[in-house]
Amino acid sequence: MPSGFSISVIIIVAAGVWAISLLYFGVDLSWDYAKPFSVTVAVVTGLLTAFDRVLWRHWPFRLSHKTPELSGEWGAELLSSYAEQGG
């Protein structure tokens, strides 16, 4: 899972692209647009943490990746290829 710093950088880049596109379309920018930044980082970090720990196992989140669900009880038999030397 990405670190909090990585998530912040991704959100800053996305906000920069968003701001540039707003300027391109003639929308006046103000610092009021930056106020919810910490809330955005907290929500995105929380959602990524929830996905990383729990949500990826359940439908419909399971459809977004190819990681197999391996939880449960498994049985196995181990066979050694070690041959004891007489002696």
C-alpha positions in Angstrom: 0.0 0.0 0.0 1.3 3.5 -0.7 2.5 5.6 2.2 0.7 8.7 3.4 3.3 10.8 1.7 2.8 9.1 -1.6 -0.9 9.6 -1.4 -0.4 13.3 -0.6 1.9 13.7 -3.6 -0.7 11.9 -5.9 -3.4 14.2 -4.6 -1.3 17.3 -5.0 -0.5 16.3 -8.6 -4.2 15.7 -9.3 -5.2 19.0 -7.7 -2.5 20.8 -9.8 -3.9 19.2 -13.0 -7.4 20.1 -11.9 -6.4 23.7 -11.1 -4.7 24.1 -14.5 -7.8 22.8 -16.2 -10.0 25.2 -14.3 -7.7 28.1 -15.3 -7.8 26.9 -18.9 -11.7 27.0 -18.8 -11.7 30.5 -17.3 -12.7 29.6 -13.7 -11.3 32.0 -11.0 -9.2 30.1 -8.4 -9.0 31.0 -4.7 -7.5 29.4 -1.6 -11.0 28.2 -0.6 -10.5 25.3 -3.1 -7.5 24.1 -1.0 -9.3 24.0 2.4 -10.5 20.4 2.1 -7.1 19.0 1.3 -6.4 17.3 4.6 -9.9 15.8 4.6 -9.3 14.5 1.1 -5.9 12.9 2.1 -7.5 11.3 5.2 -10.4 9.9 3.3 -8.3 8.5 0.4 -5.8 7.0 2.9 -8.6 5.4 4.9 -10.2 3.9 1.8 -6.9 2.5 0.5 -6.2 1.0 4.0 -9.7 -0.5 4.1 -9.2 -2.0 0.6 -5.7 -3.3 1.4 -6.8 -5.0 4.6 -10.4 -6.2 4.1 -12.4 -5.0 1.1 -10.3 -6.7 -1.6 -11.6 -10.1 -0.5 -15.3 -9.2 -1.1 -17.5 -8.7 -4.2 -17.5 -6.3 -6.1 -13.9 -5.2 -5.0 -12.6 -8.7 -6.0 -13.5 -7.9 -9.6 -10.9 -5.1 -9.7 -7.8 -7.3 -9.4 -6.6 -10.9 -10.0 -5.4 -11.7 -6.5 -6.8 -15.0 -5.4 -8.7 -15.3 -2.1 -6.8 -17.9 -0.2 -8.2 -17.5 3.3 -9.6 -20.6 5.0 -8.3 -24.0 6.1 -5.9 -25.8 3.9 -4.4 -29.3 4.1 -1.1 -30.4 2.7 1.2 -33.4 2.8 5.0 -32.9 2.7 7.2 -35.5 1.0 10.9 -35.2 1.5 13.4 -36.0 -1.3 16.2 -36.4 1.3 17.8 -39.9 1.1 19.5 -41.1 4.3 22.9 -42.5 3.8 23.6 -45.8 5.6 26.0 -45.6 8.4 
